[in-house]
Amino acid sequence: MASNLSSPAGVPDASSWRDLVGTTAIASSATENIGVMSCDDYESLPTDNVAVHLTAGAFAGVAEHTAMYPLDCIKTRMQSIVIAPVSRGVVPMISHMVVSEGIRAPFRGMGVVVCGAGPAHALYFACYEQLKDRYENKTQYKSLVHGTSGAVATLLHDAFMNPVEVVKQRLQMHSSPYSSALHCVSSVLRTEGFFAFYRSYSTQLTMNIPFQSTNFMVYEAVRKHLNPDGRYNPQVHMVAGGLAGAVAAAVTNPLDVAKTVLNTQEEARLGRRQQHLTGMLMALRRIHETHGLNGFFRGLRPRIMHQAPATAICWSVYELFKSVLSLGQISAVDVALPM
């Protein structure tokens, strides 16, 4: 009588155990190799894999937008045409928000950002890497390739993120009339139409194309200067990303103020202005009328305080996941298990 060799319900059979051991070995090998990778190993990673860039970019985007979110909220309020209470100083504003509006106030709008940042940054980094890999070795002007690739990637990123920014910033404003992201979306559609979600798109592109071009050029230049051997180095990625974010934020702050004014439309909401601001030039003119030249630098300090660490985190997480996922692919080929 033949014996029954099948595994009991819920107990893995021999084949399942081999698969589990193989998967564990791949993950362990990829993780351990991160710290001991040589220059040749890191430079030879399969950077043309779109799935790797999409996944790494998604994780990087969520990390970037959530890590320093309260500072982004403060920056938005400081850039407002309608001055919020206790409008000077990052710490006083955060303290006032928590005391008067509750502990959740600095995090209003974070949920919609998490939903949008993942896919937006996935497209962003995948587009950048594909363009950089295709053209970087065809010219001696590497920085031009990095900047141009970043600018093209920004077109995709902003097309996805612009409606997210509108909802996020309206939820962040002082005395926001919206109870949730869905309430904001339905209210804007009903009163202002679909165009309202892209009213600031041209301004955002005008700001983000130089921002992202500067970001990529500074990051690549600093990374290669501090790490000429090209080894995987988390400290270098962090420093290069932080410097890139700070420089890009400072250069583009006036346009960021205009974007905030277009997205929030506070004067129209409060009845102080009959018509909505409809373009970048109109927003810039209104900022100058209200606050003078200083108006274009409102929120500069929290913007840099937000962008420098956020960009550092973004690049660090992206490089980490790109390395882990790429090494996982290499290890999957190298690991051989007995059948």
ABEGO torsion letter per residue (X at the ends): XBBBABBBBGBBBAAAAAAAAAAAAAAAAAAAAAAABBAAAAAABBAABAAAAAAAAAAAAAAAAAAAAAAAAAAAAAABABBBBGABEAAAAAAAAAAAAEAAAAABGAAAAAAAAAAAAAAAAAAAAAAAAAAAAABABAAAAAAAAAAAAAAAAAAAAAAAAAAAAAAABBGBABABAAAAAAAAAAAAEAAAAAAAAAAAAAAAAAAAAAAAAAAAAAAAAABAAGBBBAAAAAAAAAAAAAAAAAAAAAAAAAAAAAAAGAAAAAGABABBBABAAAAAAAAAAAAEAAAAABGAAAAAAAAAAAAAAAAAAAAAAAAAAAAAAAAAAABBBBX
